[in-house]
Amino acid sequence: MVKYFCKSCSYRFTTKGERIPRDCPACGVKGDVSKDYDADTLLKEVIEEDF
């Protein structure tokens, strides 16, 4: 499951697929959805890139 965040309405949601949705399921704004990272995921990505 991938977590996403809407920049327009701050709605957080998850999807099963890896493809970023075009529009927010809550407010319907197109193009403002991005991946929502938690602290653990960010740390893992930084650590993996350093090696």
C-alpha positions as CSV (number, residue, x, y, z in Angstrom):
1,M,0.0,0.0,0.0
2,V,1.2,3.5,-0.9
3,K,0.3,6.6,1.1
4,Y,-0.6,9.8,-0.6
5,F,-1.3,13.4,0.4
6,C,-3.4,16.1,-1.2
7,K,-1.7,19.5,-1.2
8,S,-5.0,21.3,-1.6
9,C,-7.1,19.9,1.2
10,S,-4.5,17.9,3.3
11,Y,-6.4,14.7,2.8
12,R,-4.3,11.5,3.3
13,F,-5.2,8.2,1.7
14,T,-3.7,4.9,0.6
15,T,-3.9,2.9,-2.7
16,K,-2.9,-0.6,-3.6
17,G,-1.1,0.4,-6.8
18,E,2.1,2.2,-7.3
19,R,0.7,4.8,-9.8
20,I,0.0,8.2,-8.3
21,P,-3.7,9.2,-8.7
22,R,-4.5,12.2,-10.9
23,D,-7.0,13.7,-8.6
24,C,-7.8,13.8,-4.9
25,P,-10.7,11.5,-3.9
26,A,-11.8,14.0,-1.2
27,C,-11.8,17.4,-3.0
28,G,-11.4,16.4,-6.7
29,V,-8.5,18.8,-7.4
30,K,-6.3,17.4,-10.2
31,G,-2.5,17.4,-9.9
32,D,-2.1,18.2,-6.2
33,V,-1.6,14.6,-5.0
34,S,1.9,13.4,-4.0
35,K,3.4,10.6,-2.0
36,D,3.1,11.0,1.8
37,Y,6.3,9.9,3.5
38,D,6.6,9.1,7.2
39,A,9.8,9.6,9.1
40,D,10.9,5.9,9.0
41,T,10.6,5.8,5.2
42,L,12.6,8.9,4.7
43,L,15.3,7.7,7.0
44,K,15.5,4.3,5.2
45,E,15.8,6.1,1.8
46,V,18.6,8.4,3.0
47,I,20.5,5.5,4.6
48,E,20.2,3.4,1.5
49,E,21.4,6.2,-0.9
50,D,24.5,6.8,1.2
51,F,25.8,3.3,0.7
